[in-house]
Amino acid sequence: MRTQPIKIVAAACAAILSLSAVNALAQSDDGVVDPPQGVILKWKTGALLQNGGAVAAARVLSDTQARYGVSMRQMRRIATGAEVINFDRNLTQAELDDLVATLNNDPNVEYAEPDRVMRRSSRR
């Protein structure tokens, strides 16, 4: 009669461990849990002032929107001075990679990167 509680505890432990393994597999190695829905974009210091400021920024964003068929909206400025810009739809990974590369090739852009939600990974 004493073996029943041990079997129940062992089964419960196995279930808990298998659920945590499924969760670990669902999360990618870099800690990204959600597909990016925008980019973080930083303009080069002084570049916009030399090229007409807001006009140059509007041209870059307008060209990008037309090329990828996506509306872009500035959400906020972060502490580094970069802007978080969201899309009106999810892009495929290929579209996102191409869009970020296009932005990074613009002479007015210091850097552009996908706006990914990062979570701390439990792996060390």
CORQUIHU-V899086 format. One record per backbone hydrogen bond with DSSP energy under -0.5 kcal/mol. NH is the residue of the N-H (numbers start at 1). CO is the residue of the C=O. If there is no record, write none. Layout:
((NH	CO) (NH	CO))
//
This chain:
((4	1) (6	2) (7	3) (8	4) (9	5) (10	6) (11	7) (12	8) (13	9) (14	10) (15	11) (16	12) (17	13) (18	14) (19	15) (20	16) (21	17) (22	18) (23	19) (24	20) (25	21) (26	22) (27	23) (28	32) (31	28) (33	117) (34	117) (37	115) (39	85) (40	113) (41	39) (41	83) (42	111) (44	108) (47	44) (48	44) (50	46) (51	47) (52	49) (53	48) (55	52) (57	53) (58	54) (59	55) (60	56) (61	57) (62	58) (63	59) (64	60) (65	61) (66	62) (67	63) (68	64) (69	65) (70	65) (73	86) (75	84) (76	84) (78	82) (81	78) (83	41) (84	76) (85	39) (85	83) (86	73) (87	37) (88	71) (96	92) (97	93) (98	94) (99	95) (100	96) (101	97) (102	98) (103	99) (104	100) (105	101) (106	102) (106	103) (109	106) (110	42) (110	108) (111	42) (113	40) (115	38) (116	114) (118	116) (119	31))
//
